[in-house]
Amino acid sequence: MDFSSPLCRSPLSISRARTRARRWRQSRTGTAVVVVAALMICTTAWLSLVFSGTTARCWHRFKNWEGSPHTVQWKPHSQKPNRNGKDDGIASLSTAPSLQMGRNRSLSEAERWKVAAGLTLDHIVFGIAGSSQLWKRRREFIRLWWRKNSMRGHVWLEEKVDDKEWDESLPVIMISEDTSRFRYTNPTGHPSGLRIARILLETFRLRLSDVKWFVLGDDDTIFNVDNLVHVLSKYDYNEMVYVGGSSESHSANTYFSHNMAYGGGGIAISYPLAGSLFSILDDCLERYHKFYGSDDRLHACISELGVPLSRELGFHQWDIRGSAHGLLSSHPVAPFVSIHHVEAVDPFYPGLSSLDNLKLFTKAMKVDPMSFLQRSICYDHAGSLSFSVSLGYTIQVFPGIVPPWMLERSEMTYSAWNKIHNRNEFDLDTRDPFKSVCKRPVLFFLQDVERQGNTTLGTYVRARVKGDLKRKFFCFTHSAPLPYVESIQVLGYPLKKNWHLSPRRLCCKLNQTSDELLTISVRQCEKGSCGSFAYSM
């Protein structure tokens, strides 16, 4: 007999079974009600979130971002002051779908003209690293290139100087913050590197209006500000851009980095990159307490942001000593932007003091900024002479026909900053000086230059050098180039505004006006080669 059958159960057991079944059904119904209610609540919350105004705008921006490349644009004037009434230094971000992330930082031709038309000196803020002890002398260098009515910037010193040592023709003097809280453990450097590295941060904190570029340099750096604007116009200032040049010294580049911009030659940093550095710089400086100076610290922090160096040949760190003739007479085909260590080299023009020498140098630079130090090569086949013209500096006249590839190389008239005088020490295309005095060029140095309408007229006078007497006795008389010419006039024609975007060496033409005077015309090459323009007499 099956005792599990309901027929064999007692009335009490049957009643208990029915009670349990009823409770189980009630429990299951309650659970289902709770689940359905939770689902309804979640659905309502989700729908309200999706169709809210803020979410709709975010979703719209996300779809735009997903469908097209974009970049991040810094807005320098959308910040709100903090509780103390001061700006907290954190820039806001907004998307700019028209700019592409990850593209080449150099602009296309159409974009470049659009940027160049809008970029002026007023969009650039200079941060000049100075020393209170050297300020009385170094201020004269800054005075040569600074334009008080069209430029913005500051000289950052470690301590105050006498008010009489400043006038309105110079940048405003600022005192750097104390950096003693930072570690500095490099055994050969100086802690001032920390102070100089933070000039960018302290300048950014000033929140000046309409800033597109920050340019850092030293108080013994000469800037060609017109060419600086042209060079920076090649880049999109809405992106994170790091512009500058390497050192001439191979040892320096190997020790620090071949991809580091040297601050003496000038470093240009776009506003978005400066904004990113602002938020990380102090922590980054603490991480690199073993580094030597300011340039390598900035480079390390910029590298952490994934921004490479955009190298420009016109920025000159000038890590050389002695005569700079070999470098100045073979400047690359690129706009001259800056020169550093002007006190560490011999005067460029013979017979002038250090300051007068720089006054003539900057005068030639201002008269014709674009063609300044640009090289042209021409020949006198009848007289078997070669001419190498460095506008605003010198003319070299070589006996015989010297090919252009040799004249374009930098003559080793200098030693490196570490006093090594060896061709392998320089990351340049160099050549040794001619050993024979009979093969050395006759030099004509700039005496004066002026603008005549759209052209420039420079007068170059013959230099008396040490080897002249030896040449007279050991070389045949006819081998000395231009024995009766005492001065050469160079007539420079204006260059096209974008000549440096597809650089070519300038062309020149010779015109013997008399036995004592030679005239050279220099202009931009036409399409094709220089042709007869370079080889006629």
Secondary structure, DSSP 8 states (H G I E B T S, - for coil): --TTSGGGS-HHHHHHHHHHHHHHHHHHHHHHHHHHHHHHHHHHHHHHHHTSHHHHHHHHHHHHHHHS--EEEEETT---B-TTSSB----EEEEETTS-TTS-SB--HHHHHHHHHH--GGGEEEEEE--TTTHHHHHHHHHHH--TTT-EEEEEESS---GGG--TTS-EEEE----TTS----SSS-THHHHHHTHHHHHHTT--SS--EEEEEETT-EE-HHHHHHHHTTB-TTS--EEE---SBHHHHHHS-TT---TTT-EEEEHHHHHHHHHHHHHHHHHTTT--SHHHHHHHHHHHTT--EEE-TTEE---EEE--HHHHTT--SS---EE--TTSB--SSTT--HHHHHHHHHHHHHHSTTTTT-EEEEEETTTTEEEEEETTTEEEEEES---HHHHTSEE--EEETTS---GGGBSS-EE---SSTTTS-EEEEEEEEEEETTEEEEEEEE---TTHHHHHHHS-GGGSSSTT--EEEEEE----TTGGGS---BEEEEEE-SSSEEEEEEE---SS--THHHH--
